[in-house]
């Protein structure tokens, strides 16, 4: 039956979570989510059951962006300074970790390209871009460059 919120299902808070989530990526089929936030770790969980499948720790700051590949095999998350790539299939685990900048505090927000090949970190007056595969920084976008 439909709830008061319309066709959306009621949602629950995962046990043990005390901090706000700041980023969420959903699998293509909508059955899994990779989340991140103030706790400086990225839980990967089943939306159907609420079961936490894996947790990816070791971020220096709050996670600002998450990504799940179209084939649901790979996930990524960044706190603005570190980019971690995860295997989501089989036994989930960290595949790779790249240092983008020295401090997570330098970026106020972040986003992944739709295909996961680039990650952008936005600061006060510039958007810094990296190749997510190599970790190589690409030319920055400055506000004066955007029309």
ROSE-640633 format. One record per residue (C-alpha): residue number from 1; residue in three letters; z, x, y. Coordinates in steps of 0.001 Angstrom, whole numbers. Each point is the difference from the previous one (the first is absolute). Example, Ala and Ser with C-alpha at 12.3 -4.5 7.8 and 13.67 -1.06 7.14 Angstrom:
<pts>
<k: 1 | r: ALA | up: 7800 | east: 12300 | north: -4500>
<k: 2 | r: SER | up: -660 | east: 1370 | north: 3440>
</pts>
This chain:
<pts>
<k: 1 | r: UNK | up: 0 | east: 0 | north: 0>
<k: 2 | r: UNK | up: -558 | east: 1070 | north: 3553>
<k: 3 | r: UNK | up: 2942 | east: 1197 | north: 2069>
<k: 4 | r: UNK | up: 700 | east: -897 | north: 3628>
<k: 5 | r: UNK | up: -2029 | east: 3104 | north: 940>
<k: 6 | r: UNK | up: -3181 | east: -1501 | north: -1514>
<k: 7 | r: UNK | up: -1744 | east: 1475 | north: -3025>
<k: 8 | r: UNK | up: 1805 | east: 3356 | north: 295>
<k: 9 | r: UNK | up: 2556 | east: 770 | north: -2680>
<k: 10 | r: UNK | up: 3560 | east: 636 | north: 992>
<k: 11 | r: UNK | up: 721 | east: 3701 | north: 60>
<k: 12 | r: UNK | up: 3138 | east: 1919 | north: -855>
<k: 13 | r: UNK | up: 1648 | east: 3177 | north: 1133>
<k: 14 | r: UNK | up: 39 | east: 2731 | north: -2610>
<k: 15 | r: UNK | up: 3486 | east: 980 | north: -1134>
<k: 16 | r: UNK | up: 1353 | east: 3178 | north: 1548>
<k: 17 | r: UNK | up: -2218 | east: -122 | north: 3092>
<k: 18 | r: UNK | up: 1977 | east: 347 | north: 3209>
<k: 19 | r: UNK | up: -2646 | east: 1180 | north: 2473>
<k: 20 | r: UNK | up: -3036 | east: -1731 | north: 1479>
<k: 21 | r: UNK | up: -3466 | east: 532 | north: -1433>
<k: 22 | r: UNK | up: -2527 | east: 1232 | north: 2527>
<k: 23 | r: UNK | up: -3122 | east: 157 | north: -2173>
<k: 24 | r: UNK | up: -1400 | east: -1833 | north: -3015>
<k: 25 | r: UNK | up: -3174 | east: 496 | north: -2034>
<k: 26 | r: UNK | up: -1105 | east: -2535 | north: -2608>
<k: 27 | r: UNK | up: -2118 | east: 601 | north: -3084>
<k: 28 | r: UNK | up: -3434 | east: -1655 | north: 5>
<k: 29 | r: UNK | up: 1177 | east: -2655 | north: -2465>
<k: 30 | r: UNK | up: 3176 | east: -652 | north: 2028>
<k: 31 | r: UNK | up: 2318 | east: 755 | north: -2923>
<k: 32 | r: UNK | up: 1513 | east: 3280 | north: 1234>
<k: 33 | r: UNK | up: 1320 | east: 1379 | north: 3272>
<k: 34 | r: UNK | up: 794 | east: 3449 | north: 1353>
<k: 35 | r: UNK | up: 2522 | east: -276 | north: 2811>
<k: 36 | r: UNK | up: 1648 | east: 2416 | north: 2383>
<k: 37 | r: UNK | up: 2453 | east: 9 | north: 2824>
<k: 38 | r: UNK | up: 3218 | east: 1365 | north: 1419>
<k: 39 | r: UNK | up: 1338 | east: 1095 | north: -3411>
<k: 40 | r: UNK | up: -2515 | east: 2906 | north: -76>
<k: 41 | r: UNK | up: -1332 | east: -903 | north: -3428>
<k: 42 | r: UNK | up: -2842 | east: -2091 | north: -1378>
<k: 43 | r: UNK | up: 847 | east: -2602 | north: -2621>
<k: 44 | r: UNK | up: -2897 | east: -1241 | north: -2154>
<k: 45 | r: UNK | up: 687 | east: -3385 | north: -1537>
<k: 46 | r: UNK | up: -1349 | east: -3061 | north: -1767>
<k: 47 | r: UNK | up: -351 | east: -3011 | north: 2262>
<k: 48 | r: UNK | up: -38 | east: -2366 | north: -2990>
<k: 49 | r: UNK | up: 3385 | east: 1100 | north: -1348>
<k: 50 | r: UNK | up: 1647 | east: 1815 | north: 2917>
<k: 51 | r: UNK | up: 472 | east: 2979 | north: -2348>
<k: 52 | r: UNK | up: 64 | east: 3428 | north: 1615>
<k: 53 | r: UNK | up: -2480 | east: 2083 | north: -2038>
<k: 54 | r: UNK | up: 509 | east: 3359 | north: 1760>
<k: 55 | r: UNK | up: 1481 | east: 1526 | north: 3138>
<k: 56 | r: UNK | up: -1625 | east: 2901 | north: 1816>
<k: 57 | r: UNK | up: 2645 | east: 1886 | north: 2036>
<k: 58 | r: UNK | up: 1 | east: 3213 | north: 2045>
<k: 59 | r: UNK | up: -1290 | east: -1175 | north: 3351>
<k: 60 | r: UNK | up: 1634 | east: 1606 | north: 3047>
<k: 61 | r: UNK | up: -278 | east: -3127 | north: 2122>
<k: 62 | r: UNK | up: -689 | east: -3720 | north: -251>
<k: 63 | r: UNK | up: -3256 | east: -852 | north: -1762>
<k: 64 | r: UNK | up: -2598 | east: -1189 | north: 2513>
<k: 65 | r: UNK | up: -2945 | east: -916 | north: -2251>
<k: 66 | r: UNK | up: -753 | east: -725 | north: -3669>
<k: 67 | r: UNK | up: -3253 | east: -279 | north: -1929>
<k: 68 | r: UNK | up: -1082 | east: -1157 | north: -3486>
<k: 69 | r: UNK | up: -3506 | east: 926 | north: -1206>
<k: 70 | r: UNK | up: -2483 | east: -2731 | north: -911>
<k: 71 | r: UNK | up: 309 | east: 919 | north: -3692>
<k: 72 | r: UNK | up: 3835 | east: -186 | north: 213>
<k: 73 | r: UNK | up: 262 | east: 3501 | north: -1523>
<k: 74 | r: UNK | up: 1170 | east: 1895 | north: 3101>
<k: 75 | r: UNK | up: 2432 | east: -621 | north: 2836>
<k: 76 | r: UNK | up: 741 | east: 1943 | north: 3175>
<k: 77 | r: UNK | up: 2692 | east: -108 | north: 2643>
<k: 78 | r: UNK | up: 765 | east: 1966 | north: 3146>
<k: 79 | r: UNK | up: 2908 | east: 405 | north: 2357>
<k: 80 | r: UNK | up: -2358 | east: 1565 | north: 2552>
<k: 81 | r: UNK | up: 820 | east: 3573 | north: -1024>
<k: 82 | r: UNK | up: -392 | east: -93 | north: -3784>
<k: 83 | r: UNK | up: -2718 | east: -1692 | north: -2044>
<k: 84 | r: UNK | up: 873 | east: -722 | north: -3614>
<k: 85 | r: UNK | up: -2485 | east: -1165 | north: -2630>
<k: 86 | r: UNK | up: 1280 | east: -1848 | north: -3070>
<k: 87 | r: UNK | up: -1348 | east: -911 | north: -3403>
<k: 88 | r: UNK | up: 667 | east: -3716 | north: -496>
<k: 89 | r: UNK | up: -1531 | east: -387 | north: -3465>
<k: 90 | r: UNK | up: 1869 | east: 686 | north: -3217>
<k: 91 | r: UNK | up: 3165 | east: 1870 | north: 933>
<k: 92 | r: UNK | up: 12 | east: 43 | north: 3825>
<k: 93 | r: UNK | up: 731 | east: 3314 | north: 1691>
<k: 94 | r: UNK | up: -771 | east: 2266 | north: 2953>
<k: 95 | r: UNK | up: -3457 | east: 1591 | north: -325>
<k: 96 | r: UNK | up: -153 | east: 1983 | north: 3245>
<k: 97 | r: UNK | up: 1905 | east: 650 | north: 3200>
<k: 98 | r: UNK | up: -1560 | east: 1282 | north: 3236>
<k: 99 | r: UNK | up: 1697 | east: 1048 | north: 3232>
<k: 100 | r: UNK | up: -1870 | east: -1539 | north: 2947>
<k: 101 | r: UNK | up: 2298 | east: 967 | north: 2882>
<k: 102 | r: UNK | up: 3362 | east: 1664 | north: 472>
<k: 103 | r: UNK | up: 1919 | east: -3134 | north: 982>
<k: 104 | r: UNK | up: -199 | east: -3636 | north: -1059>
<k: 105 | r: UNK | up: 1286 | east: -933 | north: 3480>
<k: 106 | r: UNK | up: -3294 | east: 1078 | north: 1607>
<k: 107 | r: UNK | up: -1792 | east: -3153 | north: -1175>
<k: 108 | r: UNK | up: 1045 | east: -3505 | north: 916>
<k: 109 | r: UNK | up: -2346 | east: -1775 | north: -2402>
<k: 110 | r: UNK | up: -2473 | east: 779 | north: -2780>
<k: 111 | r: UNK | up: -2829 | east: -1603 | north: -1959>
<k: 112 | r: UNK | up: -2357 | east: 791 | north: -2873>
<k: 113 | r: UNK | up: -3737 | east: -646 | north: 43>
<k: 114 | r: UNK | up: -1043 | east: -2842 | north: -2300>
<k: 115 | r: UNK | up: -1326 | east: 2460 | north: -2594>
<k: 116 | r: UNK | up: 3019 | east: 2316 | north: 247>
<k: 117 | r: UNK | up: -1999 | east: 3048 | north: 1072>
<k: 118 | r: UNK | up: 1641 | east: 348 | north: 3419>
<k: 119 | r: UNK | up: 3450 | east: -431 | north: 1444>
<k: 120 | r: UNK | up: 669 | east: -501 | north: 3708>
<k: 121 | r: UNK | up: 3292 | east: 628 | north: 1782>
<k: 122 | r: UNK | up: 402 | east: -1453 | north: 3490>
<k: 123 | r: UNK | up: 2142 | east: 1650 | north: 2628>
<k: 124 | r: UNK | up: 475 | east: -739 | north: 3683>
<k: 125 | r: UNK | up: -3474 | east: 1017 | north: 1222>
<k: 126 | r: UNK | up: -2024 | east: 1071 | north: -3031>
<k: 127 | r: UNK | up: -931 | east: -1060 | north: -3497>
<k: 128 | r: UNK | up: 25 | east: 2912 | north: -2430>
<k: 129 | r: UNK | up: -2259 | east: -293 | north: -3046>
<k: 130 | r: UNK | up: 117 | east: 1794 | north: -3369>
<k: 131 | r: UNK | up: -2195 | east: 85 | north: -3063>
<k: 132 | r: UNK | up: 2386 | east: -1522 | north: -2564>
<k: 133 | r: UNK | up: -1540 | east: 1969 | north: -2874>
<k: 134 | r: UNK | up: 102 | east: 3478 | north: 1528>
<k: 135 | r: UNK | up: 2756 | east: -445 | north: 2593>
<k: 136 | r: UNK | up: -2320 | east: 1587 | north: 2600>
<k: 137 | r: UNK | up: 453 | east: -1311 | north: 3518>
<k: 138 | r: UNK | up: -3068 | east: -1607 | north: 1574>
<k: 139 | r: UNK | up: -807 | east: -160 | north: 3750>
<k: 140 | r: UNK | up: 2585 | east: -2079 | north: 1859>
<k: 141 | r: UNK | up: -728 | east: -3200 | north: 1857>
<k: 142 | r: UNK | up: 1441 | east: -114 | north: 3536>
<k: 143 | r: UNK | up: 444 | east: -3187 | north: 2037>
<k: 144 | r: UNK | up: -2522 | east: 1220 | north: 2575>
<k: 145 | r: UNK | up: -2612 | east: 245 | north: -2781>
<k: 146 | r: UNK | up: 376 | east: -3667 | north: -972>
<k: 147 | r: UNK | up: -2041 | east: -2384 | north: 2133>
</pts>
